Amino acid sequence: MTILLPDHLQFPDVRRSSREGLLAVGGDLSLPRLLLAYRSGIFPWTDDPLTWWSPNPRAIFDLQHTQPPRRLAQKIRQSKFKITFDLEFDQVIRQCARPARGRESTWISPRFIHAYSALHAAGHAHSVEAWADGRLVGGLYGVHMGGFFAGESMFHHQTDASKVCLFALFDRLRDRGVALFDTQVLSPLTERLGAIEITRDEYLERLREALRIPATW
């Protein structure tokens, strides 16, 4: 049974999620609720209605063992793209929200854009950008707390631009001691790039440990 969230700030136990991972409906996208959600192994996925999820199994990238596929590694070495961080968060999230081939709609509504922009202003959401000839051609954004990072969405206008951003982000997070990269639900793309599935219990244990790490962005 799906749980309707009360107005006060709390979530039910994630083990009450449905088979698909749906935990609760309602609430808001306020900064305190979003931070509590990520710290609890929960994330929002749709806006109308607002839904909260904690799937089992959970998909992650193992930062210590994930390496780019050979062809992508070659493109990274060629430095085809200029990579920046937090230079155009607003543009990145808005590009991620736009329909694209194979993705006619996204969950990133205006309310999500406003909420994650507030997370960015508070220092908890960050973007990675890929540039070619002075144009933004790819990027991604996600949520960071201590030794934890949750990848949210990415886009590209040139082949592999977003993938190069992802592996540049992996390097940055490894250098700063981040231990857990959450990619939520395994997709064909993330699996090709090295994502794996673990049980929700293992994920929650890794999350608890990661949040104790004083890793800075």
Number of C-alpha atoms within 10 A of each C-alpha: 9 13 17 14 18 12 9 8 13 12 19 13 11 22 14 15 20 17 11 11 19 22 27 25 20 17 19 18 19 14 15 11 16 19 18 15 20 19 17 17 21 24 22 22 17 16 18 10 10 15 21 26 22 28 23 21 19 22 23 23 24 16 19 12 7 14 15 17 11 9 8 17 13 11 15 19 8 9 10 14 22 17 20 16 18 14 13 15 22 16 14 26 26 14 22 22 22 14 12 14 6 6 9 9 12 14 16 21 16 11 13 18 16 16 17 25 18 16 21 20 12 10 13 19 23 25 25 24 32 28 17 14 9 9 11 21 22 27 31 27 28 22 22 25 22 20 25 26 26 19 21 18 20 23 25 21 15 14 10 18 28 22 23 26 27 21 19 18 21 21 12 14 22 15 11 15 18 25 23 25 24 22 21 23 18 17 13 8 10 16 15 12 18 16 22 19 17 12 12 18 15 12 20 17 11 15 22 17 15 22 19 12 15 14 19 12 18
